[in-house]
Each structure stands twice: as structure tokens, then as C-alpha cells.
Amino acid sequence: ISVTLPKKLSELGSRAFYKCTALSSLKMNDSQLSVLHESVFSECSALTAVTLPAGIISIGANAFSGCTKLDIETFPPRLQTIGKEAFSKSGLKKVILSDTVTSIGEKAFYYCTALKKVFIGKGAVTVGKETFCACPALDDLTISESDEVKTLEEGAFGWCGLLSAIIIPNKVTVKA
């Protein structure tokens, strides 16, 4: 099933498409959404293609968790916050976050087994506990240099055994 959200749509409630296992394609790039609420597309196991609106500033907890086939090419340019477990157990292959992202929640990308590359822009002040934990294919990590002190919470990149290309600036604090 393919769904295109209308242009005038400004809000989707929590769990609006929760466990819609037949949903495979979602176009919402023309909608007026600025927030994706908690579990809005969680457990949509057939979802492969999503076009996110440019106006999205917040992706809520578990918004796309369990979307095991999902791969998003581009995150919205004004995105500021990614909630707890927002993309956990999804099929993402790369995560490139712009400088506007300031907060990445606990386990936001936990157990993304296909994830190979992560780039975190200058804006991120905190990378939450176990954010990228258990991403066994992750081998390329870059955290941008910034004037802000950044914190990598406990286990942020735990169980990422293939990490071989790692760039972490001096100002980053790593909590153990």
C-alpha cells in the first residue's frame, strides 16, 4: 500500500499508522507537518520508502521503530530533535544529520543492523545513551567540530565492532 498525505495536513496523532504492516511507501513531502509524534509509523514492517517534509523539526519517540526495511536517504534540513528509539531496529544504511540537530535521544538508532555510516553535524550537543548501540555494520563515524561541548552518553556506540574510520573532536566528552 502506498500513501500520499495531503498538502494541508498539519498534524498526525501518535500511533496514527502504528503496525500498518502493508504500508510500503509513504509520501508526505508536500504536507505542512513539523512534528512526527510518538510511534506514528512504528512497526510498519513493509515500509521501505519515506519522503519526509522539509518542515519537520522533531521526530518523536519510536516514530519509525521496527520499520526493518526503511531506509531514508535525506533527513529534513531543519530537523532539531530525534526522540528516544525513533529509528531503532530500522533498515537505515546511513545517517547524515545537519547542523540543526541538537538532540539525539537514547537508543534513537539502536540495533540498525544495516547502518554503515554516521555523520553528526555541529549542532548536536548530546548523543544519548546507547544511541547507535548494536549497529554491527557501522564502520564510518564522524562527529563535526563545534564550539559547543558535546557529550557521548554511556554506550553511545557500544557493540559496533566494525568501527574503523572514527573522527571525534577534542571537545567531545565520552561518558563511560
Beta strands, then each sheet from edge to edge (+ up, - down):
strand 1: 2-4
strand 2: 25-27
strand 3: 35-36
strand 4: 49-51
strand 5: 58-59
strand 6: 81-82
strand 7: 94-97
strand 8: 103-104
strand 9: 117-120
strand 10: 126-127
strand 11: 140-143
strand 12: 150-152
strand 13: 165-167
strand 14: 172-174
sheet 1: 1+ 2+ 4+
sheet 2: 3+ 5+ 6+ 8+ 10+ 12+ 14+
sheet 3: 7+ 9+ 11+ 13+
end
